[in-house]
Amino acid sequence: MSRNGNLQYDAEALGASLPPLLVDAERLAAAVSLGVHGRCKAGMGESFWQFRRYRPEDSSTAIDWRQSAKSQHLFVREREWEAAQSVWFWCDSSPGMQFKSGKVTKAERAKLLALALASLLVRGGERVALFGDAHAPASSRAALRRIGHTLLDLAPSDVALPPDAAITKNAQFVWFGDFLSPLDDIEITLRRLSRFAVAGQLVHIIDPAEEDFPFTGRTRFEDARGTLSETVGRAETVAGAYRTRFRAHAEAVGLLARRLGWTHITHRTDRSPQTALVALYADMSGA
């Protein structure tokens, strides 16, 4: 076989080995394409970021005299913060995350957003890892592919909350889930993670049927594990009370997150994942 033939065979084999999840995530990341510039901030580094006006607390050695000579003011040259940090991901794979009233389950959307965000971060030089996985954070295409395969093979589990395991200090933690666990359990987990994470994001995945409660007439409801069920003669009679309770729980999760210094982003599976990814990446970038 010719060299070109070998190359074509290798390329096709490589493409076939990529899980569809990774392909979709890469396409989503490319559509967002915010790039590394969204994460720039002042600090120690070699790359020029911007000029700003001199402040009394600045050292005189920080003054850029060439730029200052162009006006009546003194200017300081700021450098870009370049220290890559670790970002850890956790995707809830509990039975409730397997629910869908439309085209995708909550778990499928969580995995897509997690991998697309990881792709954006790797492009920006950040180190990424899955929480609970044996691999350390890394910034490479190989690490991204490994995360994609792991997420694709992630089986439903009874564990809705991140386990008690250590992460690197001063890391960021991104938790994807439906957050239907008791608030006390969520708070205990957040406080534990906050001992390690310098920042954290909760990405609250919601199926539209969970929030809208579109059911009418005689309806049988089953829990995610299929062990409990209840039949309501006229579902519309409980719709108002259900929506109020669902909304109150979601608001309580958001309030808890903010109180502990985390951010809370909600996303419905019937809406564009691109919008959620932009909001999440911008939040992590401080934009």
C-alpha positions, 0 to 999 in steps of 0.5 A: 500500500502506498504512503498516501493509502496508509495515511488515508487508512490511518485518518479514517481509523482515527475518525471512526474512533472518535465518539459522536459526543466528541464530534458534537462537542467540538462542533459546538465549541467551534461555534462558540469560538470565544478563544483564550482571550476571554480568560485574560486578566492582569497578573504575572506573565510575559505577554502584553495585555493593556495600558492603564493609567498610573495609580499611586500604589503602583511602583515607578518601575511599572511606568511605561515612559514611551506610552506616557510621553504620548500624553499628559498622563502616566501609563502602566503596562499590564501583562496578561495572567498566564498561569493555567489552572485546573478545571474539574468536571462532574456530570450527574448520571443518576436515574433522574438524569436519564429522563427526557420529554424531547429529543435528548436526556438531561444526561446527554445534554450535560455530557455535551456541554461538559465536553464542549467546555473542556474543548474551549478550555484546552484551546486556551491552555487550561488543564481539564479533568473529570472528577473521580477519574484516575487521570490528573488534569491535562491540557491536550487533545489526548486528554480531551479524547479520553474525557469524551470516551469516559463520558460516552461510557458513563453508565447510569448510577445511583450517585447524584452527588460528587463523591468525597475525593480530593482535587487540586488546590485553587482549581475550578469545579463545574458540576452538571446535574438536575440538583433534585437532591435534598438541599442539605445534601447539596450544601454539604457537598458544596462546602466540602468542594469549596475547601479545594476549589477557588471557584465553582459553577453549578449548571442546572439541567432542566427538562421542559416537562419538569418545569412546565408540567404540561400534563392533563387528565388522568396521569400516572407518574413514576419515579426515575428508578421505577419503584414508586408510582402515583396516579392523579385523576386530573393532573391539571389540578396539581399543576400550580402547586407543583410548578411553585414547588419546583421553582422554589427548589431551583431558586433555593439551589441558586441562592445556596450556590451564591451564598457559598461563592459559586455561580448557578446557571440554568439550562433547559434541554429544549433550548440551544446548548450554544447559549448555555455554553457561551454563558458558562464560558463567559462566567468562568472568564469573568467577562 
